[in-house]
């Protein structure tokens, strides 16, 4: 407990009046859960451990079982950090509607692909998902019941409405609903705002209607992308690229995994290589931190993604050092 307090003090964060209370114990023991009044918590976050993905997810599953066994019940919802997308259904099956899972590894992979295909998007994600600028907030505004979403869009002078949490559908969040959707009792509005107390609906402004310009989607062209490193669940990233890229695109894969083992690993992960229609896989074997291996490889790529290699995933410092060395060599 004292060590946790000292580690938090070293962070030198401005907590802005928030109290951080530390307690030591095991989330697998009901008596320890009562120490922190788990049944009265507004929200519970179950973090992944430093073990490998399957061991971490197995531990998260046991924690969820402990939480569902609390006699007094839980007042808040539970968010569980998962390490492997394949283990997510089991935790949801055990926890039911009470549990919300976040597969950080999968989310980061998808964000990397989006940021690679759309330069500048990384800064937007950093602003929205960080705490310095505007963030997402969900709140209920009873005065907006029975109001169509097209009027909700212009009701907040200091926020941008972008979705609705539908009470009648079990709290499902709909991003950018139809303008004709009418808010019902219990619905909450998802907005982007500076803080949760910096915005409120105002009187409906007068808006002059005009003709909406006709915008056509720009044509897609084949792209050439390089993956440096072999990331766990890399097959999921390939499937995302297959859905986003134009036909004729190439994905160059440069890592130390022998070429004969790659097809087996990808197939075991659920990827149908023969079914890829938009991208062609080009394999190269080598070490991304050795300059002579990179020199003969670097052609004109539209995007280069440096991945945290699966072989050093258990060591954060070693993994980051390899990624940094690869970045310096490529630049």
ABEGO torsion letter per residue (X at the ends): XAAAAAAAAAAGBBAGGBBBBBBBEBAABAAAAAAAGAAABABBBBBBBABBAAAAAAAAAAAAAAAAABAAEBABBBBBBBABAAAAAAAAAAAEAABBBBBAAAAAAAAAAAAAABBGAAAAAAAAABAABBBBBBBBBAAABGBBAAAAAAABAABBBABBBBAAAGGBBBBGBBAABBBBBGBBBBBBBABAAABBBBBBBBBBBBBBBBBBBBBBBBBBBBBBEBBBGAAAAAAAAAAABBBGBBBBBBBABBAAAAAAAAAAAGBBAAABAABBBBBBBEBAABAAAAAAABBBBABBBBBBBAAAAABAAAAAAAAAAAAAAAX
